[in-house]
């Protein structure tokens, strides 16, 4: 099926399943939810996911679902453009690839040629890799790196699985990053001070223009408050900070709304980072989104990373720090540095 016709289908109308995982319990559980979808057997997920001449933008309207078994490594050292929050052994894992949300600035647009969603059903193999690492040292692991796991929880159950796994491994701390509104999940998993829920916090204008299908600001703040009430540490991520013509006004109003909705003294920490992305990924974003004011901004290339000019970046970061430091201690504010 061509990318030009995929938009006429409903999301996950086509489910591609690697033959080797047809009998896996997670495969069967997921397929049971999609009685109207066409199931297509394949040899390897890359035969579909890595096809040439796909359109990420068009596929976003109705992506296919690919169920696969990850046969390679699934746990990796953290990227230098991501914050480690002071943890020495910083890793990430990708049990899913791609996201059901549609953020214009997302690095996944540049990383992958396809918007189809891949779920690796053999999560137990990722658990084994983490246990191998834990036998050597404590581990800080971002488990929602290439997707929004909370948004996919009804499909995969992976947030619950990772939370349960973490509860049983005292030297493991995980971060689950999200833009979701879901609160019911906190009733289903045991509270744990090593399961960090990290919410991307953006001005309403940024959410409306660039973070399509995601939760509203009020919904994210409400979910974050619920997580804290249930005993989970919460991180607020003002990252990426996006330039707008009136960005100071937008972010000032944002911080005021945050302060009015959340007791910042109870927050684990906050992160601040202006938009940055690999120069190679930016090439793909600009090609796919020629009319995007965000992607077409005249960024500067700093050692292969596209960023705002130094004076603008510094001004944005300092402004956010100043707005926050009256309500949260300095040691809880982490700036993206690389």
N, C-alpha and C positions, 0 to 999 in steps of 0.2 A: 504493500500500500504506500502510495507516495505521500510526501508531506503536504502536498497541495490539497489532498482530499481528507486528511485526518481530522480537520477541524469540524467536519460534519458529523462526527461520531461523539458519543458521550464519553467522559473520562473513564479509562480502563475498559472500554468496549472490547478491546483486544488484549488478551493476556498471553504472553509468550512464556513457556515453561521449559526449562532445560530437562531433557529426558532423564538425566541422572537424579533429579530431585522430585520427580513425579510422585514418588511414594513417601516423601518426607512428611511428617505430621503437620508441619507449618504450611506446606504447600496445600495439603488437603483442607486445612482450616481456612486458608485464605480463599481458595477456589469456591468453597461452600458459600461464600458471601456474594458471589457474582454469577448467578444463574443465567443472566441474560448476556453475559460476555462470551465472545468467541475465544476458545482456548487453542493455542497453536503450539505444538511441540517443536523444540529447536535443539540443536546440538550444543550451542554455546551462546551465552547472552550477548557476546560481542558481535555475533552475526547480525543482530538486530540493532543493538545499542551503538555500534561503531560503523553503521552503514554510511557511505558517502552521500553528500548532497542532501542532508537533512536540514530542516529549518527549525531551530530551537523556538523561535517566536511563534510560528504556526502550530507547532506541536503542543505548546503550552495550553492551548484551548481545550485539547482533549488528548492527553498523553496516554500511551499504552503502559501496561504494567508488565514487568519482566521478573519472573521468579527464577533465581539461580543459586548455585552453590559456589561460594568463594573458595577457589583452590590455592590461592596464594596467600601472602601475608595480609592481615586485616588490621594490624595495629602498627602505627607509624610515629616517628618522632614529630613533635609539634612544629608547625611552620614558624619561621622567624617573624612573619607579619602578624602572627597571633600572639596574644598576651599569655604568659605563663603564670601570672599572679604570685610569683615568688616560689613556685613549686619547682624543685630541681629536676625531677623526672617527669617531663611533660610529654604526653602522647595524645594521639587522636585515633579514632577507629571509624570505619565506614561500613556499617551494617546495611545501609541503604544509600542509594545514589539518586540525587535530584529530589526536588521538593514540590509539594502541591501548591505552595504559594508562588507568587510571580513578582519578585522584586527586580526592578529595572537594573539595579547596580550589582546584582548577585554574581559572584565569581564563578558560579556553576555555569553561567552562560558562556563564559570563556573557556572553562575547563572541558566541557562536554559538547559534542556536536548534536546531541539528542536531548530532548526534554522528557523522554520516557523515564519512568520511575523504576529503578532496579531494587529489588529486595533480596538480600542474601539470606536464605532460609536457614543456613547452618550456623546459627548464632553460637551454638555450643563450641565451635572451633575458635571463635573470637575469645570466648571465655577461657579456653585452654591457653591461648597466647598470653592473655593477661596474667593468668596464674603462673606461667613461666617467668614473666617479668617480676611478679611479686615475690618469687623465690629469691630474687637478687636484690630488690630494693622496693620502697614504697612507690606507688604510681598515681599520678594525676592524669586523668583520662577524659578528653572531650568525646562524648559518645554521639553527639548530634551535630556533627561537623559538615557532612555533605547532604544534609536533609534537615527537616524539622520533625524529630521523632514524635513529639506530642501530637502534631497534626496527623501523623500516621498511626497513632496508637490503636484505634479501632481495627485497623488492618493488620498490624504486626504484633502488638502487645510488647514491643521492645522496651519501652520505658519501664514498665512493670518488671520485665525480666532483668534489666540492668540494675534497677533499684534493689531487687531481691538478691542478686549476685553481689552487689556492693555491700549490702548489710552483712553478708557472711564472710567478707574479706576486710579485716580491720585496717590494712595498709593501703586500701584503694579509696581514692576520692574521685568522683565523677562530676562533670558539668553537663547539664542538659540545656542547650540554648534554644530559645523559642520565640515566636511572635504569635503564639496561639492564645485563645481566650479560655481554654478548657480549665475547669476547676475540679471536675468530678474525679480526675485522676488522683488527687491527693487523698481521696477517701479509700482508694483501692490499694495503695502501696504503703508499706511501713515507713514511718518517719525515720530519718537518718541524717545526722549532721555531716555526713560525707557525700550526700546526694544534693548537689547545688543546682537550683533552677535559676537560669540566667535569662532575663528578659531584655530583648532589644527595645529600647525606649527612644522613640522618634517624635518630632513635632507632628501635629495633625496634618499639616500641609505635606510633609514628607511621606507620611503613611498614605494619604489620599492620592498623591501623584506617582510615587515610586515603589510602594509596597502593597501591590494589589493582592486582594483576597486574604490579607492578614487581618488579625484582630485590631479593633480600634485602640487608641491610647487608653481610654477608660477601661476597656476590657482587659488589656494587659496589666494595668495597675491593679485592677480588682483580683486578677488571677495571682499576681505576685503577693498581694496581701493575704490571700487565702493560703498560699504555700507557706508563708511565715506562720500563720495561725496554726497550721498543722505540724509545725516543728521542723520545716525544711529551711536551710540557709538560702537566701535569695541574693542574687547579684543583679544590679541594674546596669545595662550596657548602653551607654550613650556612644554607640559605635555601630555603623559609621555615622559620624557627624557630616551632614550633607550641606553644601553651600546653597543658599537661597539668596535672592537679592536683599531680603530683609531678615537674614539669618539670625542677627542678634535679637531682634524682637521675637522671632519664632522660638528660639531656644530659651529666652528669658521666660516666656509664657509657659514653655514646656516644664521648666524646673519649678515654676510656681504651682503648676497642676500636680506635679509629682509630690511636692511638699504637702499639698492639701489632701493627697490621697493615701500617702504611705508614711509611716513612722520611720524616717530615715535612720534613727538611732538603732533600729533593729536590723538594718540591712547588713549583710556580710561585708559587701564592698561594692564599688562601682568601677566601671571601666570607661575610659574616654579615648576615642580614637577617630581621627578624621578619615574620610574615605581614602582608601589606597587599594591598588590592585596591580597584579602583574602586567607588564606592558604587553605581553603576548595575549593575555586574556582581554585586555582593553581593545586590541585590534579587532577581536571577534565581536565584542559588544558594539563597537562603533559600526561595524559592517551590518550587524543584525538590527541595530536601532539607530538609523541615520538621523532621525528627527529628535533624538533624546537630548534635551538640554543638559542633563546630568553627564551623559557619556561623552558628549562633544565639547565639554569644558576644556580649556587649554591647560591641561595638567602638565606637570614637569616630570621628566623621567629621572628618578634617583636610583641609580644602580639596578635598573630593570623593574623598578616599582613606580607606577604612575601615582603622583600625589598632587595635592594643591601646592601652590607656591609657598615657600617657607614663611613669608610674612603673614599670609592668610591662615595657614595651618596653625602657626603659633598663636595668632589672635583668637582663633576658634577654640583651641585647647585651653588657653588662659581664661577665656570668658567662661567656659564651662566649669573650670576649677573654681573660679571666683564665685560663681553662682551656687556651687554645691558646698563649699568649705565652711559656710556658716551653719550647715546642718549635719555634716558628716566629717569625721576626723580625717586629717590629711593622710594618715597611714592606710586608710581604707580607699583612697583614690588612686587608681592605677592608670597611667598614661601609656598608650601604645608607643613603644620605642624599638627601633630595629636598625 
